[in-house]
């Protein structure tokens, strides 16, 4: 699986529709991992910067590829 496909993989694969019946995929797996990383930073009392959370998410995706 290539990097772009993995990063854009939906965290929750079910597809739903918005109020106009337009398909919506929701957040990507990368976004989900970043949100979890940010939650951990906040819980640990660390300064929160979105780029740190996405860097951690990228590392988790890299490890997942192995």
C-alpha positions, 0 to 999 in steps of 0.5 A, spaced: 500 500 500 503 506 498 504 512 503 498 517 500 493 511 500 495 509 507 494 517 510 488 518 506 485 511 509 478 513 512 479 512 520 472 509 520 470 506 513 463 506 513 460 512 508 454 516 510 451 522 507 450 529 509 443 533 509 444 533 501 445 526 500 452 527 498 457 522 501 462 524 506 468 519 508 469 523 515 476 523 518 482 520 515 486 515 519 492 520 519 487 525 522 485 520 527 492 518 530 493 526 530 487 527 534 489 521 539 496 524 540 494 531 541 489 528 547 495 525 550 500 531 549 494 535 553 493 529 558 500 529 559 501 537 561 505 538 555 505 544 550 500 542 544 502 544 537 498 541 531 504 539 527 507 535 533 501 531 533 501 530 526 508 528 526 507 523 531 501 521 527 506 520 521 510 516 525 505 511 527 503 510 520 510 509 518 510 503 524 503 501 521 506 499 514 512 495 517 
